[in-house]
Amino acid sequence: MYNYLQSEFNKFHEKIKLHDRADNAILREKREMLEKELREYFAKKAKEEGTAKITFSVGNQGSYSMGTGIRPLDNEDYDIDVMILLNISKDDHKPVAVKKWVYQALDRSNRTVEDKKPCVRVQYHKNGKKLYHVDLAIYANENSDGKTYLSWGKFKSAPADKKWEISEPEALKDKINKRFKNSDDQQQMKRVIRYLKRWKDIKFKNTGHGKPTGIALTALAYNLFTPQIDRDTFS
């Protein structure tokens, strides 16, 4: 009985898991293209304004970087979360002004670009259907206190909602990826996170009200999950 149930869990997990080579290839390609366009924008901006060129580094964040991604349902699209770590100080630039740079750099006719409170979203379509999107979170990464700050707010947000928020995306990623020293325990936790995410997709399929975020479910598993190795519990 144990072997049968465990094999069913394994089949389900393989069905919902976002596989690196096949499923993520197109997302990596889009990320690299957007990065190239952003670098070209800052080079042009510096030349036209006679100012120093703004540099930055790029990394993945969210489920992609933590290895907890799942394949979307048929009516949803693939996504990837990207951090843009600008080598600037928050004291020198307004948070939404910085976000506008990224928006202007990536706003092209072959996709939809949207300013969202925590990021700039680049949405790709085909025949009117959403295919995949890239969420770019913009950070000021050279601050006097040594901390990293996220640009928060939309272009039309109230002044009080436009702000720099302390955020440590790399620390969060390391925290999740190093939760357990034992590899089997770590992988079991990530399988549970994927199960929870698919539960969310099904449970809240027709509504956004009260829908938990992926990071909330990840935090829940991080704090409450206990590895199980006995044959009375299955994962």
Order of alpha helices (4+ residues) and beta strands (2+ residues): alpha-alpha-alpha-beta-alpha-beta-alpha-beta-beta-beta-beta-beta-alpha-alpha-alpha
